[in-house]
């Protein structure tokens, strides 16, 4: 596989596409990881006939994570395995939680308050300025408000399956923020 990546890089260079080699390989590594994650997750969820329901968890989770960060592991393989397990198991777990308007409101208020307090979960490989943290946390809060609105709308339409998935994104983030706060000593 490395030979193929090297040939692609050399082809790009020959065609005057100036790209730093380490950035190229980092991008290839990220792309490969996401592709493998998608394939593993998709086939596991397909086997259990739970793809559509899981998408209502996975897509909002990815979007919120892109704004406010998340927990990271030291091992790439460990991170890969935990990401697959999170993507496959948590949508099933979400179905075990009750859905009430009061619970929806409380969950989203707590999630919003934690984002307001913590801003963004820092990572040593991606240090952000205070301005960037402010900007991303605002986007995160707006997205949680969007999820709240969508959850209430779906709840009003009588849909509990997708409501549970969307609601569980905020529950997952509440736990991530609590773990982050204890780990970082904030």
N, C-alpha and C positions, 0 to 999 in steps of 0.2 A: 504494500500500500504506500509505503514511504517513497518508493520509486515513482509511482504515479504522481504523488504530490510534488516531488522534485521536478519531474518532467513538465507538469503544469506551470510551476514557478518559472522554470527556464523558458518555456514558451511565452509567458507573459513578459519576461525580460527582453526576449528577442523581438517582441512586438512593441517595444518602447513603453511598456506599462511599468512605471517605476513604483515599486512596492518593496518596502523593507522586508527582508527575509523572515525576521522573527515575527513581524506583524502578520505576514502571510500565513506562517505555520500556526500561529495562535488562532487566527480566523478559521483555518482548516480544522483545527482541533475542536473549536467551539461548534462549528457546523456539524462535524462528525458526531460529537456528543449529543447535540440536539436531535439529529437524525436517528441515532440509535435509541435515544430516550423515546422519541415519538413512535418508532417501530415496536419496541418492547411494550410500551404502554398501550398502544392501539390494539395489538394482538391479544394482550391479556384482557383488556376491556371487551374486545370483540368476542372472545371466548365466553365471557360471562354475560354477553348481550347487554352491556351497560355503557356503551360509547356515548350516546346522546346525553344521558344523565350526567356522566362524568365531565362532559364538555362544559356543563353549567357550573362545575366546580373549577376545572383546570384553567379555562380561559380567564375568568376573573382573577384567579389566584396569580397567574402569570402577569397580568396587567398590574395588579396591586404590588406584586413583588418588584416589578420594574420601577415603580415609583418610590417605595419605602424600603426596599432591600429585604433581607431575610437572613436567617441563620445559615452559616456555612460550616462545612466540615473540613478537616485538614487533608483528608484523603480524597483524591478524585474518584476512585472506585467506590468508596464509601458514600460520597455525595451522589454519584450516579445511582447506586442501589437505593438510597433513601429517597431520591427524587422519584424513581419508578414506584417504590412502595407508597409514597405519599400520593402520587397521581392515581394509583390503582385502589388503595385501601380507603383513603379518606372519603372519596365519594360514596362508598358503601356505608361507612360509619355515619355519614351525614344523615342517612335514612333512619337512623335510630333516634335522632333528636326530635323532640316535640316542636311544633310550630304554633305559636300564639303571637298575636300582635304585640303584647307586652314583651315577650322574649325577643322578638325581632327588634323592637325599639331599644331595649337594654343592650343587646349585643352590639348594635351599630353605634350607640352612644359610647360604649366602653372602647370600641375599636377606634373611633374618632378621637377620643380623649388620649388614648395611648399614642396615636400618631402625633397629636398636638404636643404631647410631652417629650417623646423620644425624637421626633422628626423623622430620621432615617436611620436604619440599622447600619452602622459603619462596618466596613470591611477593610482590613489592612491593605488589600491590593487595589482598593478603589476609595481613596480618601477624597471626600467632598468638602468644598468650602461651605461656610455658613449660608451664603446666598443660595448655593445649589441645594442644600438641605431644606431651606425655607421653601424654595420653589417646588421641589419634589414632594415635600410633605403636604403642601397645599393641593397639589395634583392628587395625592393619595387620599386626602380628606374629601375632595370633590368626587373621587371615584367611589369612596365608601358611601357618600350621600347618594350617588347614582345607584349603587347596589341596594341601598335601603329603599329607594323609590321603586326600583324594579321588583324587589322582594315584596313590598306592600301591594304593588299592582298585581303581581302573580298570585299572591295570597288572596286578594279580593276576587280574582277570577277562579279561585278554588283549586289552584294547582299547588299541591304540597310537595311533590317530588322535586321540582326545580327550585322551589322556595327553600327547601332544606339544603340543597347543594349550594346555592348562593349565600344563604345564611351561614353555612359552615366555613366559607372562605373567611368571613370576619372572625368566627370562633377560632380558626386555625391561627389567624394573625394575632389574636389576643394572646394565645399561648406563646407564639414566637416572640412577641414583644416582652412578655413576662420573663421568659427564659433569657432574652437579650439583656433586660434590665438587671437581672441577678448576675449574669456572667460579666457584664461590664461595670457593675457597681454603681449604676446611675440611680 
